[in-house]
Amino acid sequence: MVFNIPDNYSNQTPAPQLDKKTLNKMVWRSVYLQASFNYERMQAGGWLYSILPGLEKIHTDKKDLSASMAHNLEFFNTHPFLVNFVMGIVLSLEQNKTDIQTIRAVRVAAMGPLGG
């Protein structure tokens, strides 16, 4: 089954700031970034696991959440110590409901140089 990722989210209303509890949960989850490492998507499973609490708060629409989860499950590989920096950038773009292609491009552009 193939999920077609849309270009934009259906709900374009910017999300409120994430609370400290959610941010802390994401930081602690980032420890498990490499727990589901594989050679096809590298750290993508751990990446999605890390940012999922934030995505659930940002995207109240189920279709938007599934689109966000789908494009965040694509190939991802960076240095585990610097992943929180990339998480902050990506979640900021997600909060502002930036178009999905831009979010993907920024994620890819940030993960490469920080990969070490």
C-alpha positions in Angstrom: 0.0 0.0 0.0 1.5 3.3 -1.1 0.6 6.6 0.7 0.8 9.6 -1.5 2.2 12.5 0.4 0.5 15.8 -0.4 2.3 19.0 -1.1 0.6 21.0 1.7 -1.3 20.3 4.8 -5.0 20.6 4.7 -5.1 22.6 8.0 -2.9 25.7 7.4 -3.5 27.3 10.8 -0.1 27.6 12.7 0.0 25.5 15.8 0.7 26.9 19.3 4.1 26.5 20.9 4.9 23.1 22.3 4.9 22.8 26.1 8.0 21.9 28.1 6.7 18.5 28.9 6.4 17.6 25.2 9.8 19.0 24.5 11.4 17.0 27.3 9.6 13.8 26.1 11.1 14.3 22.6 14.6 14.9 24.0 14.4 11.7 26.0 13.1 9.8 23.1 15.9 11.0 20.9 18.2 8.8 23.0 16.7 5.9 21.1 17.4 7.4 17.7 19.5 4.4 16.5 17.4 1.7 18.2 15.7 0.8 15.0 18.6 1.4 12.7 18.4 -0.3 9.3 20.3 0.0 6.0 17.3 1.2 4.0 16.3 4.3 6.0 19.1 4.4 8.6 17.7 6.3 11.6 14.2 7.1 10.2 12.3 5.0 12.7 14.1 6.5 15.6 13.7 10.0 14.1 9.9 9.5 13.8 9.7 8.0 17.3 11.6 11.0 18.7 9.4 13.8 17.1 6.1 12.0 17.3 4.9 13.7 20.5 5.5 17.1 18.9 3.8 16.1 15.7 0.7 14.8 17.6 0.4 18.2 19.3 0.9 20.1 16.1 -1.3 18.2 13.7 -4.8 17.8 15.1 -6.1 16.6 11.7 -5.5 12.8 11.2 -4.7 13.2 7.5 -2.1 15.9 8.2 -0.6 13.8 11.0 -0.3 10.8 8.7 1.2 12.9 5.9 3.8 14.3 8.4 4.6 10.8 9.7 5.0 9.5 6.2 7.5 12.1 5.1 9.4 12.0 8.3 9.8 8.2 7.9 11.9 8.8 4.8 15.7 8.3 4.9 17.4 10.1 7.8 20.9 9.8 9.0 22.8 12.3 11.2 25.0 12.4 14.3 23.0 11.2 17.3 24.4 14.0 19.5 23.2 16.7 17.1 19.8 15.3 16.3 18.0 17.7 18.7 19.1 20.6 16.6 17.5 19.2 13.5 14.4 18.3 15.5 14.0 21.9 16.5 14.3 23.2 13.0 11.9 20.6 11.5 9.3 21.0 14.3 9.4 24.8 13.9 8.6 24.4 10.2 5.8 21.9 11.1 4.3 24.3 13.6 4.1 27.0 10.9 2.6 24.5 8.5 5.2 25.1 5.9 4.8 23.2 2.7 6.0 19.6 2.9 8.6 19.9 0.2 10.3 22.7 2.1 10.3 20.7 5.3 11.8 17.7 3.5 14.5 19.8 1.9 15.5 21.5 5.1 15.6 18.1 6.9 17.9 16.7 4.3 20.0 19.8 4.1 20.5 19.8 7.9 21.2 16.1 8.4 24.1 15.9 5.9 26.5 18.5 7.4 25.7 17.4 10.9 26.3 13.8 10.2 30.0 14.1 10.8 
